[in-house]
Amino acid sequence: MKSISIISKSLKEQMRSFWVVLLSLSMGPFFIFVYFLIMESSEPHYTVLMVNNDRGVVTNNQAVNHGNNLMPFFNSDTFDIPFTVKETHDRASGIESVKNKKADALIIIDGLFSQAFEKHNPSDSSLIPKVEFIGDLTNTNYLISAVWANELLNEYAQQTTNTRRIVEVNETALGTSATASGFDMMVPGILIVSLIMLMFTASIAFVSEVENKTIMRLKLSKLTAFEFLTGIGFVQLILGIISVILTLLTALLLGFQYTGSLSVMILIAGLTSLSIIAFSLIIAAVTKSANEVLVVGNFPMFLFMFFTGAAFPLKSEALFSIADYPMNIQGLLTPTHAISALNKTLIMNMDLSSIVPEILSIVVLTLIYFFIGGLIFKHRHLRMS
C-alpha cells in the first residue's frame, strides 16, 4: 500500500515538473524529425559523365551506334538505383568536372565500341568493346558509381550480344533491409534516445524528495527502499513507454517501415526504461538537488546517447564473448543491447528467441545499476542517523 501512495505522490510531483516531462517526451519525436530531414537532404545520388567517341557502324544497311544507346539504357527506370548519366563532349571538360566534384565519375566510350559489338568474338581481344573509367579512387562516390556503371555496362553487353552470365548471383535480403532507407536504420537508435531522456526525470524524481526534505517523513513512516523505488520507478516506466510510443508514431508518420512485433518492442522499451531508472538512482544518490542533477547528469546522458550508438552508429571490437554473444566496452551500458535487440526485431524481423542474449544483458546490468544506486542512495539519503 505504501508503494501506491508513493506512486500517487510521484505522479503529482511529476505533473508539477511540467517542463522536465515535456522535454523528456518531446526529445524522441524531435530527434526523429531532425534525422528525417538529415536523411532526406543527404539521400545518395551519383552523377556520371559520359564522352561518346563511338563512331558507329553500318550493319545490314542500317547505322548502329551502341555508344548512343548506352545513355537511355543507363537512365532507364528499369534499374532502381540513385544514378544519373549525363553526356559531355570532351575528355578535358569531363575530367575538370570530376576534379571539381560536379560529377562522381567519367566514362570514355572507345571509337570502335559499336564495331567491336557487331563483330563480337570473345577469343579476339582486339574486338572487345573498350570503355575507360576516370575518377578519384579515394572518393567513395566514385567507387560506388563505378561499380554501378560497370554492372550496367555488363548488362547492356549481355543483352546486346545475347550472351549469358558465367556466374548467376542471387541476393536474399534479411528482414526489411532491401527496402529499409537510411532513416529506417536510424529509428531503433532514436527510440532508445527517447528513453535515455528518462535519466533527468527519474533522477529529479528521486532527488526532489531529498531537496524538499520530504524524505524525512518517508523515513519516519518506515518506508522500505523497495517500496520507495517501486513507487517512483512505476511512474517513470509509464513515462518511458509513452515516450517511445510517441517517438514510434512520429517515425511512422514520416515513412518508417518495420516488420517486427510491437509487443516485443514494448518489452525491450520497458526493460530499457527500468535500466535507465536504475542508473538514474546512481545519479540521484551522488546529488542533493535538481540543479545538481541537471549539471552532473549531462555527462552520463551524452555517454549513453553517443557511446552506445543510439544517436550515431558506433562499432568496436569485442573484448570477450559469453555463449557466443560478443561483449565490448559499450556493452556495459544497456542501450547498446537495446539497440541491437530493436534492430533484430524491427529491421531483421527476428523473433523473441533471437534477442535472448540482449534481454539477459539488459536485465543483469539493470540489477547491477539498481544494486549500486540503491546502496549509495540508502547510505546517503535513507539512513535515520
Helices and strands as residue ranges (DSSP letters): H 2-16, H 18-41, E 46-52, E 57-59, E 62-64, H 66-74, E 83-87, H 91-99, E 105-109, H 113-118, G 125-127, E 131-134, H 140-161, H 182-196, H 198-211, H 215-220, H 225-253, H 262-285, H 290-296, H 298-306, E 320-322, E 325-327, G 329-332, H 334-342, I 343-347, G 352-355, H 356-381
